[in-house]
Protein backbone atom coordinates (compact mmCIF):
# COMPACT_ATOMS: atom_id res chain seq x y z
CA UNK A 1 0.00 0.00 0.00
CA UNK A 2 1.53 3.28 -1.10
CA UNK A 3 -0.53 5.30 1.35
CA UNK A 4 1.75 6.51 4.12
CA UNK A 5 -0.92 8.29 6.13
CA UNK A 6 -2.89 6.33 8.65
CA UNK A 7 -5.01 6.63 11.76
CA UNK A 8 -5.90 4.23 14.53
CA UNK A 9 -8.76 4.49 17.00
CA UNK A 10 -8.01 3.66 20.64
CA UNK A 11 -10.38 2.94 23.49
CA UNK A 12 -10.57 5.95 25.75
CA UNK A 13 -8.83 4.42 28.76
CA UNK A 14 -5.69 3.54 26.79
CA UNK A 15 -4.81 7.24 26.69
CA UNK A 16 -6.63 8.23 29.87
CA UNK A 17 -6.07 5.69 32.63
CA UNK A 18 -8.12 7.83 35.02
CA UNK A 19 -11.30 6.74 33.25
CA UNK A 20 -10.83 3.12 34.32
CA UNK A 21 -12.25 1.51 37.43
CA UNK A 22 -10.14 2.30 40.48
CA UNK A 23 -8.35 -1.06 40.63
CA UNK A 24 -7.68 -1.37 36.91
CA UNK A 25 -4.74 0.57 35.47
CA UNK A 26 -2.70 0.28 32.33
CA UNK A 27 0.97 0.89 33.04
CA UNK A 28 2.41 4.18 31.81
CA UNK A 29 5.59 2.60 30.34
CA UNK A 30 3.41 0.27 28.24
CA UNK A 31 1.26 3.13 26.96
CA UNK A 32 4.37 5.17 26.13
CA UNK A 33 5.70 2.14 24.22
CA UNK A 34 2.46 1.90 22.19
CA UNK A 35 2.33 5.63 21.44
CA UNK A 36 6.02 5.65 20.44
CA UNK A 37 5.42 2.71 18.11
CA UNK A 38 2.42 4.42 16.46
CA UNK A 39 4.28 7.72 16.06
CA UNK A 40 7.28 5.94 14.46
CA UNK A 41 4.87 4.36 11.97
CA UNK A 42 3.31 7.79 11.25
CA UNK A 43 -0.07 6.61 12.54
CA UNK A 44 -2.34 9.31 13.97
CA UNK A 45 -4.24 8.47 17.14
CA UNK A 46 -7.95 9.06 17.63
CA UNK A 47 -9.46 8.47 21.07
CA UNK A 48 -12.91 6.95 21.46
CA UNK A 49 -15.20 8.46 24.08
CA UNK A 50 -15.82 6.39 27.23
CA UNK A 51 -19.46 5.36 27.49
CA UNK A 52 -19.05 4.12 31.06
CA UNK A 53 -17.75 7.46 32.36
CA UNK A 54 -20.41 9.21 30.31
CA UNK A 55 -23.18 7.13 31.88
CA UNK A 56 -21.87 6.33 35.37
CA UNK A 57 -18.96 8.64 36.16
CA UNK A 58 -15.63 7.86 37.75
CA UNK A 59 -16.84 6.29 41.03
CA UNK A 60 -18.65 3.37 39.37
CA UNK A 61 -18.50 -0.31 40.22
CA UNK A 62 -17.59 -2.97 37.69
CA UNK A 63 -20.34 -4.10 35.36
CA UNK A 64 -21.01 -7.04 33.08
CA UNK A 65 -22.20 -6.99 29.49
CA UNK A 66 -25.79 -7.84 30.38
CA UNK A 67 -26.07 -4.60 32.39
CA UNK A 68 -25.04 -2.54 29.36
CA UNK A 69 -27.13 -4.50 26.87
CA UNK A 70 -30.07 -2.12 27.10
CA UNK A 71 -31.74 0.03 24.45
CA UNK A 72 -30.70 3.21 26.30
CA UNK A 73 -27.01 2.28 26.70
CA UNK A 74 -26.90 1.26 23.04
CA UNK A 75 -28.48 4.55 21.95
CA UNK A 76 -26.04 6.54 24.09
CA UNK A 77 -23.20 4.52 22.53
CA UNK A 78 -24.40 5.31 19.00
CA UNK A 79 -24.78 8.98 19.90
CA UNK A 80 -21.24 9.09 21.33
CA UNK A 81 -19.69 7.54 18.21
CA UNK A 82 -21.74 9.42 15.59
CA UNK A 83 -19.59 12.56 15.19
CA UNK A 84 -16.35 10.62 15.54
CA UNK A 85 -17.42 8.22 12.79
CA UNK A 86 -18.02 11.17 10.45
CA UNK A 87 -14.53 12.44 11.24
CA UNK A 88 -13.04 9.03 10.47
CA UNK A 89 -15.03 8.87 7.22
CA UNK A 90 -13.41 12.22 6.28
CA UNK A 91 -9.93 10.80 6.89
CA UNK A 92 -10.70 7.76 4.76
CA UNK A 93 -12.13 9.96 1.99
CA UNK A 94 -8.80 11.81 1.98
CA UNK A 95 -6.73 8.66 1.52
CA UNK A 96 -5.88 7.84 5.12
CA UNK A 97 -5.73 4.20 6.07
CA UNK A 98 -7.88 3.28 9.06
CA UNK A 99 -5.55 0.75 10.67
CA UNK A 100 -8.27 -0.33 13.07
CA UNK A 101 -9.93 0.03 16.42
CA UNK A 102 -8.28 -1.10 19.65
CA UNK A 103 -10.57 -2.38 22.37
CA UNK A 104 -9.89 -3.53 25.93
CA UNK A 105 -10.31 -7.26 26.30
CA UNK A 106 -12.70 -8.29 29.06
CA UNK A 107 -14.50 -4.95 29.11
CA UNK A 108 -18.30 -5.25 29.00
CA UNK A 109 -18.39 -2.13 26.85
CA UNK A 110 -15.06 -1.94 24.98
CA UNK A 111 -14.05 -5.57 24.59
CA UNK A 112 -12.95 -6.16 21.00
CA UNK A 113 -13.19 -9.96 21.17
CA UNK A 114 -13.83 -10.77 24.82
CA UNK A 115 -16.33 -9.42 27.34
CA UNK A 116 -17.15 -10.20 30.97
CA UNK A 117 -20.64 -11.55 31.45
CA UNK A 118 -23.00 -12.85 34.12
CA UNK A 119 -26.74 -13.32 34.12
CA UNK A 120 -26.60 -13.20 37.94
CA UNK A 121 -24.63 -9.95 38.48
CA UNK A 122 -26.64 -7.10 39.94
CA UNK A 123 -28.61 -6.36 43.08
CA UNK A 124 -27.96 -4.96 46.55
CA UNK A 125 -24.63 -4.96 48.35
CA UNK A 126 -26.11 -5.42 51.83
CA UNK A 127 -25.63 -9.24 51.80
CA UNK A 128 -21.89 -9.58 51.21
CA UNK A 129 -22.08 -13.38 50.90
CA UNK A 130 -24.66 -13.07 48.13
CA UNK A 131 -22.42 -10.52 46.41
CA UNK A 132 -19.49 -12.99 46.58
CA UNK A 133 -21.67 -15.70 45.04
CA UNK A 134 -22.71 -13.39 42.23
CA UNK A 135 -19.12 -12.30 41.57
CA UNK A 136 -18.19 -15.97 41.20
CA UNK A 137 -20.64 -16.26 38.28
CA UNK A 138 -18.75 -13.74 36.14
CA UNK A 139 -17.23 -15.37 33.05
CA UNK A 140 -15.39 -14.13 29.98
CA UNK A 141 -16.91 -14.95 26.61
CA UNK A 142 -15.59 -14.45 23.11
CA UNK A 143 -17.97 -11.62 22.19
CA UNK A 144 -17.59 -7.88 21.64
CA UNK A 145 -18.55 -5.46 24.38
CA UNK A 146 -21.75 -3.48 23.87
CA UNK A 147 -20.04 -0.21 22.92
CA UNK A 148 -17.78 -1.98 20.40
CA UNK A 149 -20.82 -3.72 18.90
CA UNK A 150 -22.38 -0.30 18.36
CA UNK A 151 -19.11 1.14 16.99
CA UNK A 152 -19.05 -1.69 14.48
CA UNK A 153 -22.74 -1.15 13.60
CA UNK A 154 -22.32 2.60 13.06
CA UNK A 155 -19.19 2.11 10.96
CA UNK A 156 -20.77 -0.65 8.89
CA UNK A 157 -23.71 1.62 8.04
CA UNK A 158 -21.15 4.13 6.74
CA UNK A 159 -19.43 1.43 4.62
CA UNK A 160 -16.40 1.35 6.91
CA UNK A 161 -15.22 -2.13 7.79
CA UNK A 162 -12.74 -1.62 10.64
CA UNK A 163 -10.23 -4.17 11.76
CA UNK A 164 -10.44 -4.76 15.50
CA UNK A 165 -7.51 -5.31 17.83
CA UNK A 166 -7.80 -6.35 21.46
CA UNK A 167 -5.51 -5.11 24.21
CA UNK A 168 -5.08 -7.49 27.09
CA UNK A 169 -3.81 -5.46 30.03
CA UNK A 170 -0.10 -6.03 30.56
CA UNK A 171 0.40 -7.44 27.05
CA UNK A 172 1.17 -4.28 25.08
CA UNK A 173 3.92 -6.09 23.15
CA UNK A 174 1.32 -8.54 21.83
CA UNK A 175 -0.87 -5.68 20.63
CA UNK A 176 2.07 -3.98 18.91
CA UNK A 177 2.99 -7.29 17.28
CA UNK A 178 -0.62 -7.75 16.04
CA UNK A 179 -0.72 -4.24 14.58
CA UNK A 180 2.71 -4.67 13.01
CA UNK A 181 1.73 -8.01 11.46
CA UNK A 182 -1.40 -6.44 9.98
CA UNK A 183 0.56 -3.52 8.55
CA UNK A 184 3.03 -5.96 6.98
CA UNK A 185 0.17 -8.06 5.60
CA UNK A 186 -1.38 -5.05 3.85
CA UNK A 187 2.08 -3.77 2.80
CA UNK A 188 1.81 -0.49 4.72
CA UNK A 189 5.26 1.10 5.01
N, C-alpha and C positions, 0 to 999 in steps of 0.2 A: 504494500500500500504506500503510495507516494505521499499521502497526506501526513504532514508532520505536526499537525495541530490536533490536540485531543483534549477531552474533558473526562472526568470521572466523578461520579456522584457518591458521596459518603454519608452514611448514617450520621445523624447529628452528634451523637455522643463520642464518635471517633475524634472529632475536633474539639468537643466541649465535654470533658469528663464530668463536669459539675452537673450535667443533666441526668446522669445515671443514678440509680438507687444508691443509697449511702454506702453499702458494703461492696459495691461493684465498681472497680476502677480499672481503666486501661492504663498501662504504665507509660509515663512520659517518654522514656527512651525509645520505646517501641513506636509510639506515634511519630516521634521525630524521625525515626528510621523510615517509616512509610512516607511521610511528607518529603523527605530528602530524595527517596527513590522516585516519587512522582515528579518532583521538580526536575531531576536529572533527565527524565524521559520527556520533559516538556509537556506534561499533562496537567491541565488546569483542574482545580478542585472546586466542586460545588457541594455545599452542605445541605442535606435534607433538613426540614424542620422536624422537631420531636413531638409526635402526637401525644405522648404520655405526659410530658411537661405541660403541653397546651391544655390537656384535659384535667390533669390531676395535680400539677405543680411539682415542686421539688421534694416535699415531705411525704411522698406516696409510699405505699407498701408494694411489694412485688405482686404481679398479676399473672394470670394464665390466659392463653388465647381465647378460651371460651368467654372470659369476661369482656374482651374487646370485640368479640364477634357479635356486634349489635348494629342495627341500622344507623343509629346516631354516630357511633364511633367510626363506622365506615364512611358516613357522609362527611364528618369532620376531616377524616383522612384525605378524601378526595378534594375537599376544599383547600386543605393545606398544600397539596401537591399541584393544584391547577396552574397557578402562575409560574411555578418553577418548571413545570412541563412545557409551557409555552416558551420559556427562556431556553430550555434545552433544544426544543424544536428549531429555534432561531440559530443556535450554534450548528446544528446538523445541516440546516439549509445553507449555511455559509462554510461548508466543507470541513467541519470539525468531526472527528471520530468520537462517538460516545463509547468509551472503553467499557463502561458498565456501571452497575450500582453495587455498592458494598453494604451488606447488611450485617447484623450482629447475631451470630448463631445462638439459638436458645431463647432469643427475645420473643415474647408473644406478639409484639408489634413489628419489630424490624428484623426478625429472622429471615435470612435469604433462603435457607434450605431446612432449617430446624427451628422448632418452636416448642416452648414449654406448655404443657396442657394438663388439665385435670377437670373432670366433670364434677368433682367433689369440692373444689376450692371455692371459698366464699363463706360468709356468715360472720357471726360475732366472735370477738376475741376473749370473751369472759371465761370460757371453759378452755383452759390452756391444753388440756389433754386432747380435747376434740380438735383443736387447732393442729396439734402435732400429728394426729391421725390424718387430717386433711392434707397437711404438707407432704406426708409420706405417699400420697396418691399422685403427686406431680410426676409426669413423665415427659420425655423429649421425643417428639415425633418428627419425621422427615416431611414437614410441610412449611410453607412460608408463614410468617407472621401476618397479622391482619393488615397492618399498614403497608407492608411490601406487596401483599395481594392487590391492594388498591392502587399502589404505584404502578404495578404491572398492568392493571386494567386501564388506568388513565393513559399510560404510554401506548398500549396496544390500540386504543381508540384513535390515537394520533399517528398510527402507523410507525411507531418506534418500538423495535423489538430489543430491549436491553438485555445484555448479558448480566447475570447476577454472580456476585462473589460473596462468600461468607467468611466473616472474621470470627475465629474462635479466640476468645480472650487468651492472651499469652502466646499466641502462635502467629505473630505478625510476619515472621519469615515465610510461613506457609502461604499467607495471603499474597505477599510480594512474589513468591514463586509462581502462584496461580496466575497473577496478572501478567507477569513476565512471559510465561508459557503462552498465554493467549495472544499477547502482542507479537511473539515470534510466529505463532500459528497464522496470524493474519498479515504477517510481513510488515508490521509497523516499526519503523526505525526512526 
